[in-house]
Amino acid sequence: MGDIGVGVIGTGFMGKAHAMAYRAAAGIFPGNLKPVLQTVADVDEAAADAAARQYGFRRAVTDWRALVADPAIAIVAITTPNMFHREMALAAIAAGKHVHCEKPLAPSVAEAHEMMEAAEAANVVTQVGYNYIKNPLLSLAREMIASGELGEITSFRGIHAEDFMCDPEVPYSWRLDPQGGGGAIADIGSHIIGLARFLIGPITEVNADLATVVKSRPVGPGAAERRLIEVDDIARLTVRFARGCGGTIEANWAATGRKMQLGFEISGTKGGLVFTQERLNELSYYKAGEDPRENGFRRIEAGPQHPPYRNFCVAPGHQLGFNDLKTIEVADFLSAIEGGVRRGPDFREAWEIQKVVDSAIASSKSRAWKEVA
């Protein structure tokens, strides 16, 4: 097993998730690459030093450029706010590094396209942090749809709802910057858009209504001064898919009481599927035409028969979690670097997702259907 150096830019929640996943991947999944946590970068020196000690990095730096330039690092993981992704990713690509970037890839489709083209021209492997689709049960759902088990798909209803922006006293941050954050449609909406594409396929048209619920927020914690909000709290999309069916997608980060409702209901002529991330080890399946006395959805519970669940546990019912999905994401990335199948989502797929996000924003402004070009 050969060592491969990893550098992580950012020490927040996602920086920690990346560090944990890279440490776990080699022990859980077979492969020829052993990730070595070389360097962690943060503009806050104390935060960088603390992360290096806690997560097991060999050193800490305050300049991400030093991390990118380090010849001992082959993988650069970017876990910063998305307004910084472009500069960091392009520098890493120019240095010949493989890039693992958190979502959304960039604030605009133009920046995402530039990053995608640079990565493909340099022939480096890229990965974007849509780890929820690494759930073994979602791979099963995709297989069931592709095999025709649900018949012709007639409808998709998807939602990503959380409540972390419900409180009007949550202060202004980069997530609320229209030039860098993009609101709920970009932040959590990209997850459910990506999931819709993963299961149903390309989205060709969108008609969106974006709404701002909290009109102003404090400029900082406890501040009296407030700043007007120009991005959405709730995005409601009606969409059309290339396969011929339609559907709806909602992104809502002001959904009171919801902690992680990333879910969908898919209807087909032969059956249906229902899922929510709040019960991520369960998939509900309905098969049309069964005995009406036994009619209804039945639960499929995650277990070792759903790859790669077995890599974590040999028994069903023991449950996978968020960080396990991140570890699967890292394992797929390492496998692609070795020359295996590129399962992504990569920069190209992230660009496709951003096209839907930008089309939804444009649709809401014009109050009209927009083609996803």
C-alpha positions in Angstrom: 0.0 0.0 0.0 1.6 3.3 -1.1 1.3 6.5 0.8 -0.5 9.5 -0.8 -0.3 12.9 0.9 -3.4 14.8 1.7 -3.7 18.5 2.5 -7.0 20.0 3.9 -7.8 23.7 3.6 -10.2 24.7 6.3 -10.6 23.5 9.9 -14.4 23.8 10.4 -17.0 21.0 10.5 -16.2 19.9 6.9 -12.5 20.0 7.5 -12.9 17.7 10.4 -15.2 15.4 8.3 -12.6 15.2 5.6 -9.8 14.4 8.0 -11.8 11.7 9.7 -12.8 10.2 6.3 -9.3 10.1 5.0 -8.0 8.4 8.2 -10.8 5.8 8.1 -10.8 5.0 4.3 -7.7 2.9 4.1 -8.7 0.7 7.1 -12.2 0.1 5.8 -11.8 -0.2 2.1 -9.3 -2.4 0.2 -6.9 -0.4 -2.1 -3.4 0.4 -2.9 -3.3 4.0 -1.6 -2.9 4.9 2.0 -3.9 8.5 2.8 -1.4 10.4 4.9 -2.6 13.6 6.6 0.3 15.9 5.7 -0.9 19.5 6.2 -4.0 21.4 7.4 -4.3 25.1 6.5 -6.4 27.9 8.1 -5.9 31.7 8.3 -6.3 31.4 12.0 -3.0 30.0 13.3 -4.5 28.8 16.6 -7.2 26.9 14.7 -4.7 25.4 12.3 -2.5 24.2 15.1 -5.4 22.8 17.1 -6.7 20.9 14.1 -3.3 19.5 13.3 -3.1 18.1 16.9 -6.6 16.8 17.1 -7.0 15.3 13.6 -3.4 14.0 13.2 -1.9 16.2 10.5 1.9 16.4 10.4 1.9 20.2 10.2 -0.2 23.3 10.1 0.1 26.4 8.0 -1.8 29.7 7.7 -1.2 30.1 3.9 -3.1 27.6 1.8 -0.7 28.3 -1.1 2.1 26.7 0.9 -0.1 23.6 1.2 -0.7 23.5 -2.5 3.0 23.9 -3.4 4.1 21.1 -1.1 5.4 18.2 -3.2 4.5 15.7 -0.5 0.8 16.5 -1.1 -1.0 14.8 -4.0 -4.6 15.5 -2.9 -5.9 18.9 -1.9 -9.2 18.9 -0.1 -11.0 22.3 -0.1 -13.5 22.8 2.7 -13.7 26.6 2.7 -16.7 28.8 1.8 -17.5 28.4 -1.9 -16.4 32.0 -2.8 -12.8 30.7 -2.3 -13.1 27.5 -4.2 -12.2 28.7 -7.6 -8.8 30.3 -6.7 -7.8 27.4 -4.6 -8.9 24.7 -7.0 -7.3 26.3 -10.0 -4.0 26.7 -8.1 -4.1 23.0 -7.0 -4.9 21.8 -10.6 -2.0 23.9 -12.0 0.2 22.2 -9.5 -0.9 18.8 -10.7 -2.9 17.9 -7.6 -6.1 15.9 -7.4 -8.8 18.0 -5.9 -11.6 17.2 -3.5 -13.8 20.2 -3.1 -16.9 20.8 -1.0 -20.2 21.8 -2.5 -21.5 23.9 -4.1 -18.5 24.0 -6.4 -18.6 27.8 -7.1 -20.9 30.8 -6.8 -21.7 30.8 -10.5 -22.0 28.5 -13.4 -19.2 30.4 -15.2 -16.7 29.8 -12.4 -17.8 26.1 -12.1 -17.2 25.7 -15.8 -13.8 27.2 -15.7 -12.8 24.8 -12.8 -14.2 21.8 -14.7 -12.4 22.7 -17.9 -9.1 23.2 -16.1 -9.3 19.9 -14.2 -10.2 17.9 -17.4 -7.4 19.6 -19.4 -4.9 18.7 -16.6 -6.3 15.1 -16.4 -6.5 15.3 -12.6 -9.2 13.4 -10.7 -11.8 15.6 -8.9 -14.4 14.9 -6.3 -17.2 17.2 -5.0 -18.7 16.7 -1.6 -22.2 15.4 -2.3 -21.7 12.6 0.1 -25.4 11.9 0.7 -25.7 10.1 -2.6 -23.0 7.6 -1.4 -25.7 5.9 0.7 -25.9 2.2 -0.3 -29.7 2.4 -0.3 -29.7 5.3 -2.8 -27.5 3.2 -5.1 -30.2 0.5 -4.7 -32.9 3.0 -5.6 -31.0 4.1 -8.7 -30.6 0.4 -9.8 -34.3 -0.2 -9.3 -35.2 2.8 -11.4 -32.7 2.0 -14.1 -33.8 -1.7 -14.3 -37.4 -0.7 -14.9 -38.6 -2.2 -11.6 -40.7 1.0 -11.0 -41.9 1.0 -14.6 -42.1 4.4 -16.4 -41.2 7.2 -13.9 -44.1 9.6 -13.7 -43.1 12.0 -10.9 -40.3 13.1 -8.6 -40.9 15.1 -5.5 -37.8 16.2 -3.7 -37.0 18.3 -0.7 -34.0 19.4 1.4 -35.3 21.2 4.5 -33.4 22.3 7.6 -34.1 25.0 10.3 -30.6 26.4 10.9 -31.6 29.8 9.5 -35.1 30.0 11.1 -34.0 32.5 13.9 -34.0 36.0 12.5 -31.1 36.8 14.9 -28.7 34.4 13.2 -26.1 36.9 12.0 -25.1 37.7 8.5 -22.5 35.4 7.0 -20.9 34.3 3.7 -23.9 32.0 3.1 -26.1 35.1 2.7 -23.7 37.0 0.4 -25.4 37.0 -3.1 -21.9 37.1 -4.7 -20.5 34.2 -2.7 -23.2 32.2 -1.0 -26.3 32.1 -3.1 -28.9 31.3 -0.5 -30.8 28.1 0.2 -31.1 27.2 -3.5 -27.3 26.9 -3.8 -26.4 25.8 -0.3 -28.8 22.9 0.4 -30.7 23.0 -2.9 -27.7 21.7 -4.7 -27.9 18.5 -2.6 -31.5 17.7 -3.7 -30.8 18.8 -7.3 -27.8 16.5 -7.4 -29.9 13.7 -5.9 -32.6 14.2 -8.5 -30.0 14.0 -11.3 -28.5 10.9 -9.7 -31.8 9.1 -9.6 -33.9 10.4 -12.5 -31.4 12.0 -14.8 -30.8 15.5 -16.4 -33.1 18.4 -15.6 -34.0 20.3 -18.8 -36.3 23.1 -17.7 -37.1 24.8 -14.4 -39.8 27.2 -13.2 -38.8 28.6 -9.8 -40.1 30.8 -7.0 -37.5 32.0 -4.6 -38.6 33.7 -1.3 -36.8 35.6 1.4 -38.4 35.0 4.7 -36.1 36.8 7.1 -35.6 40.2 5.5 -32.6 41.4 7.6 -30.1 40.0 10.0 -27.5 41.4 12.5 -24.2 42.3 10.9 -22.5 40.2 13.7 -23.4 38.3 16.8 -25.5 40.5 19.1 -25.1 43.6 16.9 -27.8 46.2 16.7 -27.0 47.1 13.1 -28.8 44.9 10.6 -28.2 44.1 7.0 -30.8 43.5 4.3 -30.9 39.9 2.9 -30.8 39.5 -0.9 -30.8 35.7 -1.2 -33.6 33.2 -0.7 -34.6 31.2 2.4 -37.0 29.0 0.5 -36.7 27.9 -3.2 -39.6 26.1 -4.8 -38.9 24.6 -8.2 -41.1 22.9 -10.8 -38.8 20.9 -13.1 -38.9 18.8 -16.2 -36.5 15.9 -16.8 -34.9 14.7 -20.0 -36.5 11.3 -19.6 -40.0 12.9 -20.0 -41.4 13.2 -16.6 -41.8 16.2 -14.3 -41.4 16.9 -10.7 -40.9 19.4 -7.9 -37.9 20.3 -5.8 -37.8 22.4 -2.6 -34.9 23.9 -0.7 -35.7 25.4 2.6 -33.3 26.4 5.4 -36.0 28.0 7.5 -38.2 24.9 7.9 -39.0 25.0 11.6 -38.2 21.8 13.3 -36.5 20.1 10.4 -32.9 19.1 11.0 -32.1 17.0 7.9 -35.1 16.4 5.7 -33.2 15.5 2.5 -35.9 13.3 1.0 -37.8 12.3 -2.1 -40.9 10.4 -3.3 -40.7 8.8 -6.8 -43.7 7.4 -8.5 -43.7 5.0 -11.4 -46.2 2.9 -13.3 -45.1 -0.2 -11.5 -44.1 1.1 -8.1 -42.8 3.9 -5.9 -39.9 4.8 -3.6 -39.8 7.0 -0.5 -36.7 8.2 1.4 -35.6 10.7 4.0 -32.0 11.3 5.2 -33.5 11.6 8.7 -33.9 7.8 8.5 -31.0 7.2 6.1 -30.8 3.4 6.7 -34.4 2.9 5.4 -35.9 2.9 1.9 -39.7 2.5 1.5 -40.8 0.5 -1.6 -44.3 0.0 -3.0 -44.9 -2.6 -5.7 -48.1 -2.1 -7.8 -50.3 -5.1 -8.4 -49.8 -7.0 -5.2 -52.6 -8.5 -3.1 -54.8 -5.6 -2.0 -55.1 -7.1 1.4 -51.4 -6.6 1.8 -51.1 -3.4 -0.1 -48.8 -0.6 1.0 -45.2 0.5 1.2 -42.7 -1.9 2.8 -39.4 -1.1 4.4 -36.0 -2.0 3.0 -33.4 -1.9 5.8 -29.8 -1.3 5.0 -27.5 -4.3 5.5 -24.4 -6.1 4.1 -26.4 -7.0 1.0 -26.2 -3.3 0.0 -22.6 -2.5 -1.0 -20.5 -1.1 0.5 -22.4 -1.4 3.9 -20.5 -4.7 4.5 -17.2 -2.8 4.7 -18.5 -1.2 7.9 -20.5 -4.0 9.5 -21.4 -7.6 8.7 -24.9 -7.4 10.3 -28.0 -5.4 9.2 -29.7 -2.9 11.4 -26.4 -1.5 12.9 -26.8 1.7 10.8 -24.4 3.9 8.8 -24.1 7.6 9.5 -23.0 10.9 8.0 -19.3 10.3 8.4 -19.5 6.8 7.0 -21.0 8.3 3.8 -18.1 10.7 3.7 -15.7 7.8 4.0 -17.4 6.1 1.1 -16.9 9.3 -0.9 -13.2 9.3 -0.1 -12.8 5.6 -0.9 -14.4 6.2 -4.4 -12.1 9.2 -4.9 -9.0 7.2 -4.0 -10.1 4.3 -6.3 -10.5 6.8 -9.2 -7.0 8.1 -8.5 -5.7 4.5 -8.7 -7.3 4.2 -12.1 -10.6 2.7 -11.2 -14.1 3.8 -12.2 -14.7 7.5 -11.6 -18.0 7.4 -9.7 -17.9 11.1 -8.8 -19.7 13.4 -8.5 -16.8 15.3 -10.1 -16.3 18.9 -11.2 -18.4 18.2 -14.4 -21.4 16.9 -12.5 -21.0 19.8 -10.0 -21.1 22.2 -13.0 -24.3 20.5 -14.2 -25.9 21.0 -10.8 -24.8 24.7 -10.8 -26.5 25.2 -14.2 -29.8 24.1 -12.6 -29.2 26.5 -9.6 -28.4 29.4 -11.9 -31.4 28.6 -14.1 -33.7 28.6 -11.0 -32.4 32.0 -9.9 -33.0 33.4 -13.3 -36.4 31.8 -13.6 -37.5 33.3 -10.3 -36.4 36.8 -11.4 -38.2 36.6 -14.7 -41.2 34.7 -13.4 -40.9 32.3 -16.3 -39.7 28.8 -17.3 -36.0 28.6 -18.0 -34.2 26.0 -20.1 -31.2 24.5 -18.4 -28.7 25.2 -21.2 
